[in-house]
Amino acid sequence: MVKAFNSSFIGIYSCRHWDRNYAVRTRKFCKFGGAFQVQEIIPEKKTEKTDRPEAAEIKGAVQTKSSEKTTEKIRERDNLTKRITRSKKLAKNGQTFLDVSKGDIRITKDGAIGGGLLENETKLNPKGYWITGTTSLNNIEVSEGVTTNITLDNVNITIGKVDTTTSKWDCINVSHANVTITLIGSSNLICNTGRSEDMVGDNTGNAITKDGMDGSLTIQCEKADDEGHKCDNSCGSLVAKGNPSLWHVGAIGSFQRNVLDEKNCGFSNLTIKGGNIEASAGLHTAGIGVACVSWRMGKGYAKNIVISGGNVKAVGTQYGAGIGTGYGSKVDGIYISGGHVDAQGGKYAPGIGAARGSLTDLNKFENMLISGGDTVVIAVGDEDTNMPGIGSGAGKDKVSNVAVVPDFGYQGYIQDGISLMDYIFVDGIPLKDKTAINVDKFCTKVYFGPLRDTNEIEKDTKEQIGANHVITKSGGKAFTEDQLKTITMVTGKKENGSDFLEEEMSFEDKNQIILLNEAKTEGKIGEFPLTFSTPNGTKTTVMVYLKANGTDVAEMDSKQLQPTIGANDFERDSGGKAFSEDDVRSFSSVQGKDADGVTHQIGDFKVNEKELESINKVKISGKGGSFKLTFTSPDEEKAVITVTLYGEYDRINENPDNKEVIKANHIISRAGGIKFTEKQLKEISGVRALSSDDYAIDTELIFLPDRKEIENINDAKTSGKIGEYPLTFSTPPQRNQSHSNRIFKRGGL
């Protein structure tokens, strides 16, 4: 039976399920980070109804036998009524609400224990656990084999003391479990469980401990899965700190007390997806990574550390890398694909990599990849001990497969130097492909920017400038200067890495704009240069490709750039083999860009198969004609061109020296009437010339070298004479190729 209760809380709900003896009512109210619910388990009154006399008789007959059980049930119910109402608070996302200030929290396969619960859970909450509270007495542990989500809502834990004998070594321990921690507000985890001297022992811990090569730990902010999210000060933060004056006390990693136990030795499968995270450790310990002598003692090491977002600052100490290892261990796999990472090593330790140890063969650093688009990595070693920003304390020969690769649409930069201001760019900047990192430089900075077709870096001023080529249909209105800056996406950076404002980027030669716009408004095709300059004179030049067909970029909204495509008409002779798709792409010079200005590969343009098939049927037959052919870009933008095929010719001549070909047809015309112009003679003869690589020579360049031939033809035509008259066509003089062609004049034709 479902009952309603009066309440002063925000809402009253009846539960769908009622067990035999108890009812659950749910009340909802707001506290801290959001609304959570209180579920109160209360006894339900039972009533019995007897509808038939025989039922009453049966009941009476068995009453004596069941009196003992009935008495026991009544006693249980009365005891339950006398107990304090049990309450379970749920966060608005359905997680169980726990408060570490009210006791240790243990999350087991059967649910949560402690943290203010008056009764232990009997089932793991699939939504996870919302934890808050401040304490210097209690900590949090997740049992082996448990998979759960934890929200840290302004949690502050300070745990341990030097050379402690207590079992509470860590603020949070997630060893051999699979845990995702979401950060809300500001959480601080401070661990003082370290040694006063350098020795292997039990009395060490971490702010967050994850022991062993199994299990996983993910740390993120609330918006980590939102597309395009970039963490700022509004995102949750975490300070994880090991006391820097003590030995073997860590921030985020494994602890040294288990280095002799292979199952519990090592640190692996950490993913940071978001949040503002600071990690710093004690002596011989990495800010983020594996504990001291793990590989030497227990064959554990740092493996599969992944950072895909957030702002991460990791600081090591003596023999402790910022990210990687403590003293005498190895690293296999650090992958940074997003976010801003700042890593600093201590004495005898790199910013990222393997710290030095007594047995240098153990200090290997293998497999690191920095990738992405908005990723920034700054790694600083130790100047006094000649430690690199990225590498191994045992030397660069202990490092392998450490590289940078930009994502599609981006280009990469690597700065090496002795500081962020005193550096050089490595050769080949900006990077388009996978490139090895120098692993013996004190300070290394890696970052990425949008891909640009042209890039220049001035070595002295370290200024950068880049811009994109433009692909547009010719004809229509001219470009404005603002449009050209926008569609070329011209950008520049100062020595300190800050961007130049768009208005600071200037046109080096405005006559280039005049020539470009004259050609565009007249519908001409071709390539036109455009040069930009920074205030200090660092220059880059792009090309504006005017095409016969495609997208008119001048008509585009410059505030919201769109994909573009452009292609030119082309002419070829009939006969011979069919055109391939690559042939027509090349002959038309088809080009295009996506909305981000990234140029498509020529092979990415689709060719209309049916149209090409029709063209090839005519070509193979040796016939002529004009045909439409459609190209489609990966963005579904289309350009329709005209393919003109020329059939058989009456006269064909090939130069044996330069392999140029010129061809034309005889002309049959009626005598009488007006004279022929040179243009008419070219058109009606269909004269064509091809270069040695089978490209058409502009008909305007073909000329008639013998003026006397033209005079004879026109004298005969205007006087009504009939007969046969020769006419010679020639390619441009420097090509030294000519062809003699005869014109037949017949009366009445």
Sequence and secondary structure as in RCSB ss.txt:
>XXXX:A:sequence
MVKAFNSSFIGIYSCRHWDRNYAVRTRKFCKFGGAFQVQEIIPEKKTEKTDRPEAAEIKGAVQTKSSEKTTEKIR
ERDNLTKRITRSKKLAKNGQTFLDVSKGDIRITKDGAIGGGLLENETKLNPKGYWITGTTSLNNIEVSEGVTTNI
TLDNVNITIGKVDTTTSKWDCINVSHANVTITLIGSSNLICNTGRSEDMVGDNTGNAITKDGMDGSLTIQCEKAD
DEGHKCDNSCGSLVAKGNPSLWHVGAIGSFQRNVLDEKNCGFSNLTIKGGNIEASAGLHTAGIGVACVSWRMGKG
YAKNIVISGGNVKAVGTQYGAGIGTGYGSKVDGIYISGGHVDAQGGKYAPGIGAARGSLTDLNKFENMLISGGDT
VVIAVGDEDTNMPGIGSGAGKDKVSNVAVVPDFGYQGYIQDGISLMDYIFVDGIPLKDKTAINVDKFCTKVYFGP
LRDTNEIEKDTKEQIGANHVITKSGGKAFTEDQLKTITMVTGKKENGSDFLEEEMSFEDKNQIILLNEAKTEGKI
GEFPLTFSTPNGTKTTVMVYLKANGTDVAEMDSKQLQPTIGANDFERDSGGKAFSEDDVRSFSSVQGKDADGVTH
QIGDFKVNEKELESINKVKISGKGGSFKLTFTSPDEEKAVITVTLYGEYDRINENPDNKEVIKANHIISRAGGIK
FTEKQLKEISGVRALSSDDYAIDTELIFLPDRKEIENINDAKTSGKIGEYPLTFSTPPQRNQSHSNRIFKRGGL
>XXXX:A:secstr
       SSSEEEE S   SSEEEEEEEEEETTEEEEEEEEEE        SHHHHHHHHHHHHHHHHHHHHHHH
HHHHHHHS  EEEEEETTS EEEEGGGS EEEETTEEEETT SS  SS  TT EEEEEEESS  EEE TT EEEE
EEEEEEEEE  TT  SS   SEE TTSEEEEEEESEEEEEE   BSSS   S   EEEE  BSSSEEEEEETTTT
STT    TTS EEEEEE TTSBS EEEE  GGGTT TTT  EEEEEE SSEEEEE  BT  SEEE TTHHHHHS 
 EEEEEE SSEEEEE  TT  SEEESTT  EEEEEE SSEEEEE  TT  SEEE   SSGGG  EEEEEEEESS 
EEEEE  TTTT  SEEETT GGGEEEEEEEE TTEEEEEEEESSSSSEEE TT SB S EE  TT SEEEEEEEE
  SEEEE TTT  EEEE  EEEESSSS   HHHHHHHHT EEE TTS B  GGG EES THHHHHHHHHHHTT  
EEEEEEEE TT  EEEEEEEEESEE  GGGS TTS   EEEE  EEEES SS   HHHHHHHHT EEE TTS B 
 GGGSEE HHHHHHHHHHHHHT  EEEEEEEE TT  EEEEEEEEE   SEEEE TTT  EEEE   EEESSSS 
  HHHHHHHHT EEE TTS B  GGG B   HHHHHHHHHHHHHT  EEEEEEEE  GGG  EEEEEEEEETT 
